[in-house]
């Protein structure tokens, strides 16, 4: 049986909540929006590079965002010693360039797990907590805002890719 990306329900939320609730809620909404744009597609469709010559695909976005979640929340903020996902010094773009439709379910599950682990890190920390990377000091607040922007930008890409894959628009 061919795996297809499952349907998702995007969370609602308050538009007037406290800062933590707004930031984590908006990130959750953008995360689920990406998954919504992938819903119902097979691994082959997710891996389709529909805007030549770009390497951009929905599966590449799934892999990229799993990598980004791990880097910002677990590696940088929490200081966890975890291996880098989908990229090496030899090929930093492996998240986009080395997609494999046969691994789509595994890559999808990896993104969900990175999101879950990131949420666990965020739940235990203050928005004012900081870390240093590349000579710069960052707060957890910045990381949440950065990831919201990262997802928002890539959700726009996902709109275009999905429309080219099967004509589905909106959402």
LORO-118954 format. One record per atom (N, C-alpha, C): x, y, z; atom name. Coordinates in steps of 0.02 Angstrom, whole numbers, always signed. Layout:
! LORO-118954
SITE,xx,yy,zz,name
SITE,X,Y,Z,CA
...
//
This chain:
! LORO-118954
SITE,xx,yy,zz,name
SITE,+42,-59,+0,N
SITE,+0,+0,+0,CA
SITE,+44,+63,+0,C
SITE,+27,+112,-38,N
SITE,+65,+174,-44,CA
SITE,+48,+220,+15,C
SITE,+100,+246,+47,N
SITE,+90,+293,+102,CA
SITE,+69,+360,+73,C
SITE,+23,+393,+107,N
SITE,+5,+462,+91,CA
SITE,+6,+502,+155,C
SITE,+24,+565,+148,N
SITE,+27,+610,+205,CA
SITE,-43,+618,+234,C
SITE,-50,+610,+300,N
SITE,-116,+614,+330,CA
SITE,-145,+684,+331,C
SITE,-210,+688,+339,N
SITE,-243,+751,+349,CA
SITE,-227,+778,+418,C
SITE,-231,+843,+426,N
SITE,-218,+874,+491,CA
SITE,-273,+925,+506,C
SITE,-282,+938,+569,N
SITE,-326,+991,+592,CA
SITE,-283,+1047,+620,C
SITE,-290,+1105,+593,N
SITE,-251,+1162,+619,CA
SITE,-282,+1187,+683,C
SITE,-239,+1202,+732,N
SITE,-265,+1226,+796,CA
SITE,-292,+1296,+791,C
SITE,-341,+1310,+832,N
SITE,-366,+1378,+840,CA
SITE,-324,+1410,+894,C
SITE,-345,+1465,+918,N
SITE,-308,+1498,+972,CA
SITE,-333,+1568,+982,C
SITE,-313,+1595,+1038,N
SITE,-331,+1663,+1055,CA
SITE,-288,+1713,+1017,C
SITE,-318,+1767,+997,N
SITE,-281,+1821,+965,CA
SITE,-262,+1876,+1015,C
SITE,-278,+1864,+1078,N
SITE,-264,+1914,+1130,CA
SITE,-235,+1881,+1192,C
SITE,-202,+1825,+1185,N
SITE,-174,+1789,+1241,CA
SITE,-107,+1821,+1262,C
SITE,-78,+1793,+1315,N
SITE,-12,+1816,+1337,CA
SITE,+40,+1797,+1284,C
SITE,+99,+1828,+1290,N
SITE,+151,+1820,+1239,CA
SITE,+170,+1748,+1224,C
SITE,+181,+1708,+1276,N
SITE,+201,+1638,+1266,CA
SITE,+147,+1600,+1228,C
SITE,+85,+1609,+1248,N
SITE,+30,+1574,+1215,CA
SITE,+23,+1595,+1142,C
SITE,+30,+1661,+1129,N
SITE,+26,+1685,+1060,CA
SITE,+83,+1656,+1017,C
SITE,+144,+1658,+1043,N
SITE,+201,+1635,+1003,CA
SITE,+198,+1560,+991,C
SITE,+186,+1521,+1042,N
SITE,+183,+1448,+1033,CA
SITE,+122,+1428,+992,C
SITE,+67,+1465,+1000,N
SITE,+7,+1450,+962,CA
SITE,+16,+1466,+888,C
SITE,+47,+1522,+873,N
SITE,+59,+1540,+803,CA
SITE,+108,+1491,+770,C
SITE,+159,+1470,+807,N
SITE,+205,+1421,+780,CA
SITE,+168,+1355,+767,C
SITE,+126,+1334,+813,N
SITE,+87,+1272,+803,CA
SITE,+43,+1278,+741,C
SITE,+13,+1336,+731,N
SITE,-31,+1346,+673,CA
SITE,+9,+1341,+608,C
SITE,+67,+1374,+606,N
SITE,+108,+1371,+546,CA
SITE,+136,+1301,+533,C
SITE,+154,+1266,+586,N
SITE,+177,+1196,+578,CA
SITE,+122,+1154,+546,C
SITE,+62,+1160,+573,N
SITE,+6,+1120,+547,CA
SITE,-14,+1142,+477,C
SITE,-3,+1205,+460,N
SITE,-19,+1229,+393,CA
SITE,+27,+1194,+342,C
SITE,+91,+1187,+358,N
SITE,+135,+1151,+312,CA
SITE,+110,+1080,+302,C
SITE,+93,+1046,+356,N
SITE,+69,+977,+351,CA
SITE,+4,+974,+312,C
SITE,-39,+1024,+321,N
SITE,-102,+1028,+284,CA
SITE,-89,+1032,+209,C
SITE,-37,+1068,+190,N
SITE,-21,+1076,+119,CA
SITE,+6,+1011,+89,C
SITE,+29,+965,+132,N
SITE,+56,+900,+109,CA
SITE,+3,+845,+112,C
SITE,-52,+857,+145,N
SITE,-102,+805,+158,CA
SITE,-128,+775,+94,C
SITE,-132,+708,+95,N
SITE,-161,+671,+39,CA
SITE,-113,+655,-18,C
SITE,-51,+679,-13,N
SITE,-2,+666,-65,CA
SITE,+40,+605,-49,C
SITE,+60,+569,-100,N
SITE,+105,+511,-91,CA
SITE,+177,+535,-84,C
SITE,+220,+489,-66,N
SITE,+291,+506,-62,CA
SITE,+318,+532,-129,C
SITE,+295,+501,-183,N
SITE,+317,+523,-250,CA
SITE,+295,+594,-264,C
SITE,+233,+611,-246,N
SITE,+208,+678,-257,CA
SITE,+244,+728,-212,C
SITE,+256,+709,-149,N
SITE,+292,+754,-103,CA
SITE,+363,+769,-128,C
SITE,+394,+720,-160,N
SITE,+462,+728,-184,CA
SITE,+467,+763,-252,C
SITE,+410,+776,-284,N
SITE,+411,+806,-350,CA
SITE,+439,+877,-348,C
SITE,+488,+889,-389,N
SITE,+518,+956,-396,CA
SITE,+481,+991,-452,C
SITE,+432,+1030,-433,N
SITE,+384,+1055,-482,CA
SITE,+399,+1125,-509,C
SITE,+454,+1154,-488,N
SITE,+471,+1222,-511,CA
SITE,+544,+1222,-535,C
SITE,+558,+1187,-591,N
SITE,+627,+1184,-616,CA
SITE,+656,+1253,-629,C
SITE,+719,+1263,-618,N
SITE,+771,+1215,-600,CA
SITE,+779,+1207,-525,C
SITE,+734,+1234,-485,N
SITE,+740,+1231,-412,CA
SITE,+736,+1158,-387,C
SITE,+771,+1145,-332,N
SITE,+767,+1081,-298,CA
SITE,+709,+1079,-248,C
SITE,+669,+1131,-247,N
SITE,+614,+1136,-199,CA
SITE,+560,+1084,-211,C
SITE,+543,+1049,-157,N
SITE,+487,+1001,-157,CA
SITE,+455,+1004,-88,C
SITE,+395,+978,-83,N
SITE,+363,+975,-17,CA
SITE,+401,+929,+30,C
SITE,+427,+874,+4,N
SITE,+467,+830,+47,CA
SITE,+531,+864,+68,C
SITE,+561,+903,+24,N
SITE,+620,+942,+43,CA
SITE,+603,+992,+98,C
SITE,+545,+1023,+94,N
SITE,+524,+1070,+147,CA
SITE,+514,+1033,+214,C
SITE,+484,+974,+211,N
SITE,+476,+935,+272,CA
SITE,+544,+920,+304,C
SITE,+591,+897,+263,N
SITE,+658,+881,+287,CA
SITE,+694,+943,+312,C
SITE,+688,+998,+275,N
SITE,+721,+1061,+295,CA
SITE,+695,+1086,+362,C
SITE,+630,+1085,+370,N
SITE,+602,+1112,+433,CA
SITE,+617,+1066,+492,C
SITE,+622,+1001,+482,N
SITE,+645,+957,+536,CA
SITE,+716,+976,+556,C
SITE,+759,+989,+506,N
SITE,+828,+1010,+520,CA
SITE,+829,+1076,+558,C
SITE,+790,+1124,+536,N
SITE,+788,+1190,+567,CA
SITE,+763,+1185,+639,C
SITE,+710,+1147,+650,N
SITE,+684,+1138,+718,CA
SITE,+740,+1110,+763,C
SITE,+774,+1058,+740,N
SITE,+827,+1028,+780,CA
SITE,+883,+1077,+795,C
SITE,+906,+1113,+744,N
SITE,+961,+1160,+753,CA
SITE,+944,+1213,+804,C
SITE,+887,+1247,+794,N
SITE,+871,+1304,+837,CA
SITE,+850,+1284,+908,C
SITE,+808,+1235,+915,N
SITE,+782,+1218,+982,CA
SITE,+827,+1171,+1020,C
SITE,+848,+1117,+989,N
SITE,+885,+1066,+1025,CA
SITE,+960,+1079,+1027,C
SITE,+990,+1092,+968,N
SITE,+1062,+1103,+967,CA
SITE,+1081,+1170,+999,C
SITE,+1054,+1224,+973,N
SITE,+1075,+1290,+995,CA
SITE,+1045,+1309,+1063,C
SITE,+979,+1309,+1068,N
SITE,+948,+1332,+1130,CA
SITE,+961,+1284,+1188,C
SITE,+944,+1221,+1180,N
SITE,+951,+1173,+1235,CA
SITE,+1022,+1146,+1242,C
SITE,+1065,+1157,+1193,N
SITE,+1133,+1133,+1197,CA
SITE,+1140,+1058,+1194,C
SITE,+1092,+1025,+1164,N
SITE,+1095,+952,+1159,CA
SITE,+1145,+930,+1106,C
SITE,+1181,+878,+1121,N
SITE,+1230,+850,+1074,CA
SITE,+1195,+799,+1030,C
SITE,+1163,+823,+977,N
SITE,+1126,+780,+931,CA
SITE,+1155,+788,+862,C
SITE,+1154,+735,+822,N
SITE,+1182,+741,+755,CA
SITE,+1140,+787,+711,C
SITE,+1172,+819,+664,N
SITE,+1137,+863,+617,CA
SITE,+1095,+821,+570,C
SITE,+1035,+843,+557,N
SITE,+990,+810,+509,CA
SITE,+1002,+835,+439,C
SITE,+997,+792,+391,N
SITE,+992,+809,+320,CA
SITE,+1043,+860,+295,C
SITE,+1104,+846,+308,N
SITE,+1155,+890,+282,CA
SITE,+1222,+876,+314,C
SITE,+1273,+887,+277,N
SITE,+1341,+878,+302,CA
SITE,+1381,+938,+279,C
SITE,+1442,+942,+301,N
SITE,+1485,+996,+276,CA
SITE,+1495,+989,+201,C
SITE,+1492,+928,+177,N
SITE,+1500,+915,+105,CA
SITE,+1439,+938,+66,C
SITE,+1380,+929,+94,N
SITE,+1318,+948,+60,CA
SITE,+1268,+977,+110,C
SITE,+1271,+1042,+119,N
SITE,+1226,+1075,+166,CA
SITE,+1155,+1079,+142,C
SITE,+1142,+1064,+78,N
SITE,+1075,+1066,+50,CA
SITE,+1045,+997,+41,C
SITE,+1070,+948,+76,N
SITE,+1045,+879,+68,CA
SITE,+971,+874,+85,C
SITE,+946,+918,+128,N
SITE,+875,+916,+145,CA
SITE,+832,+925,+83,C
SITE,+854,+965,+35,N
SITE,+818,+976,-27,CA
SITE,+842,+931,-84,C
SITE,+906,+919,-87,N
SITE,+935,+884,-144,CA
SITE,+930,+808,-141,C
SITE,+926,+781,-81,N
SITE,+929,+708,-74,CA
SITE,+863,+679,-49,C
SITE,+808,+702,-78,N
SITE,+743,+675,-58,CA
SITE,+733,+606,-89,C
SITE,+699,+563,-51,N
SITE,+686,+495,-74,CA
SITE,+612,+480,-59,C
SITE,+571,+472,-110,N
SITE,+500,+459,-98,CA
SITE,+487,+399,-54,C
SITE,+531,+350,-56,N
SITE,+522,+289,-15,CA
SITE,+531,+304,+59,C
SITE,+562,+360,+75,N
SITE,+574,+379,+145,CA
SITE,+526,+435,+168,C
SITE,+476,+450,+129,N
SITE,+432,+506,+145,CA
SITE,+398,+498,+212,C
SITE,+372,+438,+227,N
SITE,+338,+427,+291,CA
SITE,+387,+437,+349,C
SITE,+448,+413,+340,N
SITE,+500,+421,+392,CA
SITE,+518,+494,+401,C
SITE,+527,+531,+346,N
SITE,+543,+602,+351,CA
SITE,+486,+642,+383,C
SITE,+424,+624,+367,N
SITE,+366,+657,+396,CA
SITE,+365,+644,+472,C
SITE,+375,+582,+491,N
SITE,+377,+564,+563,CA
SITE,+434,+600,+598,C
SITE,+490,+608,+565,N
SITE,+547,+643,+594,CA
SITE,+529,+716,+609,C
SITE,+494,+749,+563,N
SITE,+473,+818,+575,CA
SITE,+427,+821,+636,C
SITE,+379,+776,+639,N
SITE,+333,+776,+696,CA
SITE,+371,+766,+762,C
SITE,+420,+722,+761,N
SITE,+460,+709,+822,CA
SITE,+502,+769,+840,C
SITE,+533,+802,+792,N
SITE,+572,+862,+807,CA
SITE,+527,+917,+835,C
SITE,+466,+923,+809,N
SITE,+420,+972,+836,CA
SITE,+401,+955,+908,C
SITE,+389,+892,+921,N
SITE,+372,+870,+989,CA
SITE,+429,+884,+1037,C
SITE,+490,+868,+1018,N
SITE,+548,+878,+1060,CA
SITE,+562,+953,+1071,C
SITE,+550,+993,+1019,N
SITE,+558,+1065,+1025,CA
SITE,+507,+1093,+1074,C
SITE,+445,+1070,+1070,N
SITE,+394,+1093,+1116,CA
SITE,+412,+1076,+1188,C
SITE,+442,+1018,+1199,N
SITE,+463,+998,+1266,CA
SITE,+517,+1045,+1292,C
SITE,+563,+1066,+1250,N
SITE,+616,+1113,+1269,CA
SITE,+585,+1180,+1287,C
SITE,+540,+1204,+1245,N
SITE,+508,+1269,+1255,CA
SITE,+467,+1270,+1320,C
SITE,+433,+1215,+1334,N
SITE,+389,+1212,+1393,CA
SITE,+427,+1222,+1458,C
SITE,+490,+1204,+1458,N
SITE,+530,+1207,+1520,CA
SITE,+571,+1271,+1526,C
SITE,+563,+1318,+1480,N
SITE,+608,+1376,+1478,CA
SITE,+569,+1442,+1479,C
SITE,+605,+1493,+1501,N
SITE,+579,+1561,+1499,CA
SITE,+592,+1590,+1429,C
SITE,+548,+1633,+1406,N
SITE,+558,+1667,+1342,CA
SITE,+621,+1711,+1344,C
SITE,+641,+1731,+1404,N
SITE,+700,+1774,+1412,CA
SITE,+765,+1735,+1417,C
SITE,+761,+1669,+1420,N
SITE,+822,+1628,+1425,CA
SITE,+863,+1638,+1361,C
SITE,+929,+1641,+1368,N
SITE,+972,+1655,+1310,CA
SITE,+1024,+1601,+1300,C
SITE,+1054,+1603,+1240,N
SITE,+1111,+1561,+1223,CA
SITE,+1152,+1600,+1173,C
SITE,+1214,+1578,+1163,N
SITE,+1258,+1611,+1115,CA
SITE,+1276,+1563,+1059,C
SITE,+1272,+1588,+998,N
SITE,+1291,+1548,+939,CA
SITE,+1322,+1596,+889,C
SITE,+1378,+1576,+862,N
SITE,+1411,+1618,+812,CA
SITE,+1428,+1687,+837,C
SITE,+1442,+1693,+902,N
SITE,+1460,+1757,+931,CA
SITE,+1402,+1803,+946,C
SITE,+1340,+1780,+934,N
SITE,+1280,+1820,+947,CA
SITE,+1241,+1788,+1004,C
SITE,+1207,+1830,+1043,N
SITE,+1164,+1805,+1096,CA
SITE,+1091,+1809,+1072,C
SITE,+1056,+1754,+1082,N
SITE,+986,+1747,+1061,CA
SITE,+943,+1728,+1121,C
SITE,+880,+1749,+1120,N
SITE,+833,+1728,+1171,CA
SITE,+786,+1675,+1141,C
SITE,+753,+1638,+1185,N
SITE,+703,+1591,+1162,CA
SITE,+647,+1628,+1125,C
SITE,+631,+1688,+1147,N
SITE,+581,+1729,+1114,CA
SITE,+600,+1739,+1041,C
SITE,+664,+1757,+1028,N
SITE,+688,+1766,+960,CA
SITE,+680,+1701,+920,C
SITE,+698,+1645,+950,N
SITE,+695,+1581,+914,CA
SITE,+623,+1566,+893,C
SITE,+575,+1577,+937,N
SITE,+505,+1566,+920,CA
SITE,+484,+1611,+862,C
SITE,+502,+1675,+865,N
SITE,+484,+1721,+812,CA
SITE,+518,+1701,+747,C
SITE,+581,+1681,+751,N
SITE,+618,+1660,+692,CA
SITE,+585,+1599,+659,C
SITE,+566,+1550,+700,N
SITE,+534,+1490,+672,CA
SITE,+466,+1504,+643,C
SITE,+428,+1550,+672,N
SITE,+364,+1571,+643,CA
SITE,+377,+1600,+574,C
SITE,+427,+1643,+567,N
SITE,+443,+1671,+502,CA
SITE,+468,+1619,+453,C
SITE,+507,+1572,+477,N
SITE,+533,+1518,+434,CA
SITE,+475,+1477,+405,C
SITE,+429,+1457,+449,N
SITE,+371,+1419,+425,CA
SITE,+327,+1460,+379,C
SITE,+316,+1524,+397,N
SITE,+272,+1566,+355,CA
SITE,+301,+1572,+285,C
SITE,+366,+1584,+280,N
SITE,+398,+1590,+214,CA
SITE,+391,+1525,+175,C
SITE,+405,+1469,+208,N
SITE,+403,+1405,+173,CA
SITE,+331,+1382,+159,C
SITE,+283,+1405,+199,N
SITE,+213,+1389,+183,CA
SITE,+193,+1423,+117,C
SITE,+220,+1482,+104,N
SITE,+208,+1514,+39,CA
SITE,+238,+1473,-18,C
SITE,+299,+1447,-6,N
SITE,+329,+1403,-57,CA
SITE,+285,+1341,-66,C
SITE,+262,+1313,-11,N
SITE,+222,+1252,-14,CA
SITE,+157,+1263,-53,C
SITE,+128,+1323,-47,N
SITE,+68,+1338,-87,CA
SITE,+82,+1330,-162,C
SITE,+137,+1359,-184,N
SITE,+154,+1357,-255,CA
SITE,+171,+1286,-278,C
SITE,+210,+1251,-238,N
SITE,+230,+1183,-256,CA
SITE,+169,+1138,-259,C
SITE,+126,+1142,-209,N
SITE,+66,+1099,-208,CA
SITE,+22,+1112,-269,C
SITE,+14,+1175,-287,N
SITE,-28,+1190,-345,CA
SITE,+2,+1160,-409,C
SITE,+68,+1159,-414,N
SITE,+100,+1130,-473,CA
SITE,+96,+1054,-472,C
SITE,+95,+1023,-412,N
SITE,+92,+950,-407,CA
SITE,+24,+924,-429,C
SITE,-30,+953,-400,N
SITE,-96,+924,-415,CA
SITE,-153,+975,-423,C
SITE,-135,+1039,-426,N
SITE,-186,+1091,-437,CA
SITE,-221,+1115,-376,C
SITE,-207,+1087,-317,N
SITE,-240,+1108,-256,CA
SITE,-213,+1176,-234,C
SITE,-258,+1221,-218,N
SITE,-238,+1288,-196,CA
SITE,-273,+1305,-131,C
SITE,-247,+1356,-98,N
SITE,-279,+1383,-38,CA
SITE,-264,+1343,+24,C
SITE,-294,+1365,+77,N
SITE,-286,+1330,+141,CA
SITE,-226,+1353,+175,C
//
